[in-house]
Amino acid sequence: MSDRTIIHMDLDTFFVSCERLINSKLIGKPVLIGGTSDRGVVASCSYEARKFGVHSAMPMRLAKRLCPEAFIIRGDSGVYSKYSNLVTDIIKEDSPIYEKSSIDEFYIDASGMDKFYSCYKWATELRQRITRETGLPISFGMSTNKTVSKVGTGQAKPDGQIIIKSGLEKPFLAPLSIQKIPMVGEKTFILLRNMGVEYIHTMQKMPIEVIQRVLGANGKNIWKKCNGIDNSPIVPYQERKSISSEITFEKDSTDINKLLNIIIAMTENLAFQLRNGNKLTACLAVKVRYSDMQTYTKQRRIPYTSSDNVLIDTAKDLFNEVYNRRVRVRLVGVSFSHFVEGGQQINLFEDTEELISLYQAMDVLRNRYGMKAVIRCAGLGTRGFGRMNSFTGEPPVIPAHRRQ
């Protein structure tokens, strides 16, 4: 796989950059995007704010203390989705194979293009086109695999680019902090630091068996990434993938409270599947089939989210719109589509840190004890959700580290 050419592109402080396109007075100023109350969470922050120690997912009250002069903006995820789609369209038009891994992050497989044109020159021109046509700064890293390219992009930021040639992956990674490696979160970093592993070069010198004993299969993957080994493929972006849930009643019903409760329970279940699959959805649909077999479906585009609250409110609105006949209902269903990667991006603009922590705790319990371990009161007594489809048509596979 060493002959691959993988480009990782990442829009710089994406939310902040979008706000600066709307309001030029924010250029060069410290900016915080997220919940504006003290209970809110920082969704994104400018480089000027980061100098004060502010970072994303930080409680807003702490960010305000660290950077009291910052401009605080609630944010408009609809605007961000619009600009994300503009960038996606440009990359889609120019790239042979690409993967949209989040609202502001892309992988491109340019393998083989060097036979006809310099991949690095092509990526440079693509980056320039994106900035020219959208006004958004974007950085990229180019190497033989996804991990090294992603780390390279981080080193190239802000508004820069870098190429790591084949055979130089290990020397490039060696002096960097172990935290630069994807999969190394705060808890894993603390554990590794206690072992004396703070920099990648230390991990590179350790036997893989030692790391496996400490971190299991996850340790093997981290060791490989630290050594510049990553054979994971580019997953071509397919916007129309969907998951859905529906139920056909044994007896047709006009009990609107029962119908609404089932819609809520199905939406909650699908939202859990989204987060477990590390996905965000931008389109929700509700289906109602009456006893005379007439079927009606209503869908709505929404900003990318995996938040129960946003999805349930949208599903309820759509049900109230589509349920417009005084006829018994035979079937109801809910479906999500238009996905991107990014389960970590819960709706930070509306959700408080307490609510985000609640989602995470609920998902841990569901992974350990099953979906029914924690459900809303509306879901009590609802049975038989019918066929559950996931991103590939099969029930979602829960990663091993989440089953523990």
N, C-alpha and C positions, 0 to 999 in steps of 0.2 A: 504493500500500500504506500511505499515511500515515493511513488511517482505521482501521487495526488497533488492537486493544488486547491487548497481550501481557503476561502476568504471569509473572514468574519467582519461584519459591518455593524456599528452601533451608533445610534444618534446620540450626540452629546447632551447631557442634562435635558432630555427630550421635552418634558413638560415645561421646564423653564424656558427653553428655546421657543416653544410655541407661544408662550405668554409674551415673550419679547418681540415676536413678530406682530402681535396685536398692540403692544404698548412699548414703544422704543425707549421710554423713560426708565425701563427696568434694566437696560443694557449697562453692564458694569457694576450693578448694584447687588447686594445680597438678597436673594429671593427664596422664600419657603413656599412650597405648594403642599396643600393638604387640608386637614380639618382645622378650622380657624379657632375653635374653642380650646381651652386648656386640656381637654380630654381627647383632642384630636391627635393625629399621627402625621408626621412628615412623609409625604409621598415622594417628593423630589426636592432638591435644593441646588442652588447655583454653586459654582466653584468658589465664588466670593464668600458664601456662607460656610462652605466646608473648611475654610481657613480658621474658623472659630470652633471647629470640632463638631459641627452639625452633620448628620448623615440621614439617609432615608430610613424610615421605620422608627425613628426616634420620637418619643412623646413631644408634642408641640410645646408644652409648657417648658420643657427642658431646653428645646431649641430657642425659644424666646429669651431665656436667661443667658444662653451662650452668645446669642447674636440679637440683642435688643433693637438694633437699627434695621433689621431685615424687613423687606416688604413681604407680607403674608397674604397669600391668595388661595382661596378655596379650590380653584381649579375647575376646568370644564372638560370632562373626559370625552364629551361629544366632539369637541374641537380637536383633542388629541387623536381620537380615532380617525377623524377626517385627514389630518396630516400624515398619520401612519399609512393610510390607504394610498395617499399620493406617492409616498416613497415606495410602497409595495408595487404600485403600477409601473414605476420607472425600472425597478429591479426586475420585475416580471418581463418587461419588454426587452431588456438587454441581456438577461442571464440565461444560460443553458439549463441549469438546475439550481433551484434555490429553496431554502427552508426559512420560514418566518418563525423564529423561536419565541418571540414576544412582540409586544406592540412597537418596540423600537430597536429590535435586534434581528439580524439576518445572517444566514450562512449561505455561501455560494460555492458550488463545485465547478471550478474552471479547468479541471483536469483535461489535458490534451490540447488546450487552446494555444499553448506555446509553440506548437508546430506551425501556427499561422500568424500569431500576434503575441507580443509580450503580455503575459497575464498581469504583471504588475502595472504596466502602462494602461492596460484595459481597465483595471480596478481603479487606478488614479482618475481616469477619464469619467468612469461611472460615479465616483465620489464627487467630482467637480460638477457633474450634471445634476446630481441630487441637490447639492447646495445652491446651484444656480437657479434651478426651477422651483425649489421649495423655500429657499432662504434658511434652511436648517443645517447647522454644522454636523458633520458625521465623520467618524474615524474608522479605520480598518486595519486589521492585521492579516497577513498572508503567510501560510506555511503549508506543511504536508498533512495537517490534521486539525480537527475542530478545537481541541484543547489549547494547543500552542497558538493558534490564530486568535482565540478569544483572549488569552493572556496578553498576546501581542497588542491587541486593540487597547487593552487597559493601559499598557505602557505608552501607547501612541497618543492617548488622550491628553489634552483636549484638541480636537480638530486636527488630527495628525494621521500618519500612516506608517506602517513598518512591514518589512519582509524578513522572515526567518527562513533561510535557505535550508534545503535538505541536508541533514548531517549536523546541523548547528542547533538542533532543538535543545539538547541537554545543556550545552554551555549557555544558551540564552536564558533558560529557566533557572540555572544553578544559583545565582546570587539573590533571587527574589524570595520574598516571604512565602512560607507554606500556605498562607491565607490566599494567595493569588490563584491557587488551584481550585477549579470548580469542584464542589462536593465537600470542601473543607469549611464547615461553619464554625461558629464561635465555640461550641462544646468540643468539637473534634480538635480545633486549634489548641484549646486549653490542655486537652489530653496529650496531644503531641508535644506541646511545649514542656509539659511536665516530664516527658521522656527525653527532653533535650533537643527536640526537633523544631526549630523555628524557621529555618531556611531550607529551600528545596535541595540544595547541595548535600545537606545532611541526610535527607531521605534517599537521595540517589545512591549513597554509599552503603545504606542499610540492606541486609538480606530481606527479600520479600517475605520470607517465612516469619520473620519477627513482626512485621507490620500486620500480617494476616492473623497472627495469634492475638494481637491486641484489638484490631478493628474488624476482623473477619473478612468477608468478601469485599466489603467496602474498602478495607485497607489495601487489598490487592489492586483495586481500581485506582486508588489514590497513588500507590507506588508507580503504577504504569504511567499515569498522567505526569507525575514528577519526572519520569525518565523520557518524556516526550513520545509515549506510545499511546495512540488512540486510533483505533480502526473503525470507530462508529461512523456510519454513513450519513450523508445528507438525506434527510427525509423530505421528498418533494412536497411543497406546500399545496394542499388541496383544500380550498376554502369551504367546499360544500359538504364536508364530513358532518355527521350529526349523531346525536344520541336521542332516544325517545322512550317514552313509557306510555302505555295505554291500558285501559281496563274495559272489558265488556261485561255488563251487569247480568246476573242471573235473572233479575226482574227489572224491567225498564223503570226509571225513576224520574220524579219531578221534585225531589227533595233538594232544593237549591243549597241548603247548608251542607248536606252530605256531599253533593257534587263539588262544592267549593273546597271542602276539607280534603277530598281526594286529590283535587288539583294541587293544593298546597303540599300534601304529602309526596306526591309524585315529583313536584318541582324541587322539594328539599332533597329527595333521593338523588335526582339527577345532578343537583348542585354539588352534592358530596362526590359523585362520580367525576365531575369536572375537576374538583380540587385534587382528587386522588390521581387523576390522569395528568395533572399539571397543565390544565387547560383553562382558557377564558372563552366565553361565548359572546357573540355580538348579535345574535338573532334568536328570538324565542317565539314559538308557535303553540297555539292551543286548538285542539280539534274536538268537535262535538258531533256525534252521529245520533239522529233521532230514531224513534221506533219505526218510522216509515222508510228508514235507510238513507234518508237525505243527510249528507255530511257537509259540515261547514268548518273551515279552517281560517284562523286569523293569525297573522304573524307581525312582529314588530322588531325593527333594528334598534339595538341599544348599545351604549358604550361598552367596551369589553369588560366583563366582570365574571366572578364566580361567587358573588355574595348572595346568600340566601335571601336577605331582605329585599334587594333590588329585584331578583328573579321572581320571588313570590308575589311581590306587588305588581309586577308586570303581568304575570300569569293570571292573577285575579282580574286585572283590568281587561285583558283579552277575553277571558271567559265571560265577563259581563257584557262585552260587545258581541260575542258570537252566540250566546244563549239568548235568543230573541223570539222563540216560538213557544207557545203553550202546548207543547207536545212532550210526551215522555222521552227521556234520553236513554239510548241503548249503550253508548260508548263515549268515553272522554279520554283525551290524550294530551301529552305535553311533549314538545321536542325542542332541543337546542341545536344550533348550527353556527357556521362561520367562526371556526375556532382559531386561536393562536395559543402558543405555549405561554405559561406564566401564571401558574396557580398561586404563586406567592403574592400576586398583585390583587389582593382583595380590595374592595372599593375603599381606598384609603381617604377619599375625599369626604365620604359620608360616615364611615364607620369609626367608632372610637377605638382606642387601643384595647379597652376592656372587651369590646365586641369581637375584635380580631382575635384576641386571646381565647375568647369563648369558642369561636369557630374551630380554632386549632385544637382545643381540648376536646370538643365534641368529636372531631374527626379521629383523634387518637383513640377515644373510647369505641367508636364505630369500627375502626380497623381491628381492634382487639376483641370486641365482644359481638360485633355484627351491627348492621344498619339500624335495627330496632332498639339498640341499647339506649340511644338518645334520640327522641323525636319530639316535635311540637305537639301540644295538646290536640291540635286540629287533626293530627295523624292517628290519634288513638282510635282503635276500632276499625280502621281501614284495612282491608285484607285483599289479597290477590291483585297485585298491581299489573298482572298480565305480562307480556313480553318486554323484557328490558334489553335495549340495544345499547352498545357502547361504541367507541370510536372505530372499532374494527368489526363490529357485529357480534362480538363475544363479550361476556362479562369482563369488566376491567380487572387486570392483574394488579394486585397490591404488591408494591416492592417489598422485599424481605425486611428492610430496615423499618418499614411502617407496620409490619405484622407483629413486631416484638413487643 
